[in-house]
């Protein structure tokens, strides 16, 4: 038996319906899943370079977050005598999701509230800053639906280009999600 549009399933939590829409939640899920895809790709590269099987690398790195996996890979690439041009390109491809790590962490660890900026939301910080205090980062943490769509599209496009490059230089044989 499915819930009608007016009913909420028993497991649903009460959210501020004026703040988060279904589109927000869909884009949150897409962004989080792209980070999971990047982490898997990093683990596949590690397996290739180290000569290990993927399951071993996944077990060894399962408690590392995206940035720690990224840093571990870059150290492994450097130590593995990967040509500098390949190291640089991989580093550049991984810079794209790295630039969105703060947003990813906000999605995973914060509740959201309406921002003072029209049509935008922002993380609802535990530390409530008095209105008289201007945060150093200004309103960099306010996002519109268009911002979230841009991030999701950027992660998608970069991942495809990164995957194609890795296949071209044989740092992975085939991607796990394409089997």
C-alpha positions as CSV (number, residue, x, y, z in Angstrom):
1,X,0.0,0.0,0.0
2,X,1.6,3.3,-1.1
3,X,1.1,6.7,0.5
4,X,-1.1,9.2,-1.2
5,X,0.4,12.6,-1.9
6,X,-1.3,13.9,1.3
7,X,0.0,11.1,3.5
8,X,3.5,10.8,4.8
9,X,5.1,7.4,5.3
10,X,5.6,6.3,8.9
11,X,9.4,6.7,8.6
12,X,9.2,10.3,7.2
13,X,10.6,13.1,9.4
14,X,8.9,16.4,9.7
15,X,10.8,18.9,7.6
16,X,10.3,22.6,7.0
17,X,8.3,22.3,3.7
18,X,9.0,25.9,2.9
19,X,12.8,25.2,2.8
20,X,13.5,21.8,1.3
21,X,11.7,20.6,-1.8
22,X,11.7,17.2,-3.4
23,X,14.0,18.7,-6.0
24,X,16.5,19.7,-3.2
25,X,16.4,16.2,-1.8
26,X,16.8,14.6,-5.2
27,X,19.9,16.8,-6.0
28,X,21.3,16.1,-2.5
29,X,21.1,12.4,-3.3
30,X,22.7,12.8,-6.8
31,X,25.6,14.8,-5.3
32,X,26.2,12.3,-2.6
33,X,26.1,9.4,-5.1
34,X,28.6,11.1,-7.4
35,X,31.0,11.4,-4.5
36,X,30.5,7.6,-3.9
37,X,31.3,7.1,-7.6
38,X,34.5,9.1,-7.3
39,X,35.6,7.2,-4.2
40,X,35.0,3.9,-6.1
41,X,37.1,5.1,-9.0
42,X,39.9,6.2,-6.7
43,X,39.8,2.7,-5.1
44,X,39.9,1.1,-8.6
45,X,43.0,3.1,-9.5
46,X,44.7,2.1,-6.2
47,X,43.9,-1.6,-6.9
48,X,45.5,-1.3,-10.4
49,X,48.6,0.5,-9.2
50,X,49.2,-1.7,-6.2
51,X,48.4,-4.9,-8.0
52,X,45.7,-5.7,-5.4
53,X,42.2,-6.8,-6.0
54,X,39.5,-4.1,-5.6
55,X,37.8,-5.8,-2.6
56,X,41.1,-5.6,-0.6
57,X,41.5,-1.9,-1.4
58,X,37.9,-1.2,-0.5
59,X,38.4,-2.9,2.9
60,X,41.6,-1.0,3.5
61,X,40.1,2.4,2.7
62,X,36.5,2.0,3.9
63,X,36.9,4.3,6.8
64,X,38.6,7.1,4.8
65,X,36.5,10.0,3.6
66,X,36.7,11.3,0.0
67,X,39.6,13.7,0.7
68,X,41.7,11.1,2.6
69,X,41.1,8.6,-0.3
70,X,42.1,11.3,-2.8
71,X,45.3,12.2,-0.8
72,X,46.2,8.5,-0.4
73,X,45.8,8.0,-4.2
74,X,48.0,11.0,-5.0
75,X,50.7,9.7,-2.7
76,X,50.5,6.2,-4.2
77,X,50.6,7.7,-7.8
78,X,53.7,9.7,-6.9
79,X,55.4,6.8,-5.2
80,X,54.4,4.5,-8.1
81,X,56.4,6.5,-10.6
82,X,53.4,7.5,-12.6
83,X,54.5,10.0,-15.3
84,X,54.2,13.5,-14.1
85,X,51.8,14.5,-16.9
86,X,49.4,11.7,-15.8
87,X,49.8,12.6,-12.1
88,X,48.9,16.2,-12.9
89,X,45.8,15.3,-15.0
90,X,44.5,13.0,-12.3
91,X,45.1,15.6,-9.7
92,X,43.2,18.1,-11.8
93,X,40.3,15.7,-12.3
94,X,40.1,15.1,-8.6
95,X,40.2,18.8,-7.8
96,X,36.7,19.2,-9.2
97,X,34.9,17.0,-6.6
98,X,37.4,18.2,-4.0
99,X,36.2,21.8,-4.6
100,X,32.6,20.6,-3.6
101,X,33.6,18.6,-0.5
102,X,32.4,21.4,1.8
103,X,28.9,21.2,0.1
104,X,28.9,17.4,0.3
105,X,29.6,17.6,4.0
106,X,26.9,20.2,4.5
107,X,24.4,17.9,2.7
108,X,25.5,14.9,4.8
109,X,25.8,16.6,8.2
110,X,23.6,19.7,8.4
111,X,19.9,20.5,8.4
112,X,18.9,23.3,6.1
113,X,17.1,26.6,6.5
114,X,15.9,29.4,4.2
115,X,18.7,31.8,3.5
116,X,18.4,35.6,3.6
117,X,19.3,35.5,-0.1
118,X,16.0,35.1,-2.1
119,X,15.3,31.5,-3.4
120,X,18.2,30.0,-1.6
121,X,18.9,27.7,1.4
122,X,21.9,27.3,3.7
123,X,23.1,24.9,6.3
124,X,21.5,25.5,9.7
125,X,24.6,25.8,11.8
126,X,24.6,24.6,15.4
127,X,26.6,27.7,16.3
128,X,24.0,30.5,15.8
129,X,25.9,33.6,14.9
130,X,24.3,36.9,16.1
131,X,22.9,39.0,13.2
132,X,25.3,41.8,14.2
133,X,28.3,39.5,13.4
134,X,29.2,39.1,9.7
135,X,30.8,35.7,9.1
136,X,34.1,35.8,7.3
137,X,32.8,33.6,4.4
138,X,29.8,35.9,3.8
139,X,27.0,34.1,2.1
140,X,29.1,31.6,0.3
141,X,27.0,28.8,2.0
142,X,23.7,29.9,0.4
143,X,22.6,27.7,-2.5
144,X,19.8,27.9,-5.0
145,X,18.4,24.9,-6.9
146,X,20.4,26.1,-9.9
147,X,23.6,25.9,-7.8
148,X,22.8,22.3,-6.8
149,X,22.0,21.4,-10.5
150,X,25.3,23.0,-11.6
151,X,27.2,21.0,-9.0
152,X,25.5,17.8,-10.0
153,X,26.2,18.4,-13.7
154,X,29.8,19.4,-13.1
155,X,30.4,16.2,-11.1
156,X,28.7,14.1,-13.8
157,X,30.7,15.6,-16.7
158,X,34.0,15.6,-14.9
159,X,33.5,11.9,-13.8
160,X,32.8,10.8,-17.4
161,X,35.9,12.6,-18.7
162,X,38.0,11.3,-15.8
163,X,36.8,7.7,-16.4
164,X,37.6,8.0,-20.2
165,X,41.1,9.3,-19.4
166,X,41.8,6.5,-16.9
167,X,40.7,3.8,-19.4
168,X,42.8,5.5,-22.1
169,X,46.0,5.4,-20.0
170,X,45.1,1.9,-18.6
171,X,45.0,2.9,-14.9
172,X,41.7,1.0,-14.7
173,X,40.7,-1.9,-16.9
174,X,36.9,-1.4,-16.8
175,X,34.8,0.6,-14.4
176,X,32.9,-1.5,-11.7
177,X,29.6,0.1,-12.4
178,X,29.8,-0.7,-16.1
179,X,30.0,-4.5,-15.6
